[in-house]
């Protein structure tokens, strides 16, 4: 997976006016919110060990 994960809204204020951070100190995946002037980073931590469990036909439980 080589594409950058793009957030839909700021986790602090909820605004959608986000831009990729051009600050080299921000690191890969850093985003800046123009509304609240905060920077944040997205990071994939991994999959949960329990996975997906079937509870009844046709439905998945996470």
N, C-alpha and C positions, 0 to 999 in steps of 0.2 A: 504494500500500500504506500504509494509515493505522494498522494495528494494531501494537502494540508487540511486538517479538520477545521471547518468553519462554524463558529458559534452563531446562533440566531439572535441572541440578545445578551446584554451585559448581565453577569451574575450578581452585580451589586445594585444597579438601578433599574434594570429591565429594558433599557433603551436599545434600539436596534441600529444606532449609528456607530458601527464598529469598523475599524481599519486595522490591517496587519501592521504590527509594530516595525518601524524601520530602525529602531535603536539596536545597535549590535549587542548591547548588554542585556536586552530583553530575551535573547535566545530564540531558538526555533519554536514556532507555534505561539508566539506572544501577540496579543491583540490589545488595541487601545480603544477606549470608549470616549467619544467626543462629548457626550452629555455630562458625565461625572468626572472626566479627566483621570480615569484610573486605567491601569494596565493589568492584564491577567494572562495566564497561560493555560492552554488545554493540554492535558496529558492522559493518555490511555494507560491505565494501571494493569489491566489484564482481565482474564475471564474468571468468573466465580467457580470454585471447585464443585459446587453442587450441581451446576448446569441446569438444564430444563427437565422438569419431571412431569409425567403424564398423570392427570388426576381423573379425567373422564374422557371418553371419546370426543374428538373434535376440539379440545381445548388444551392449551399449554399453561402450565403454572411456572412462574419464575421464582 
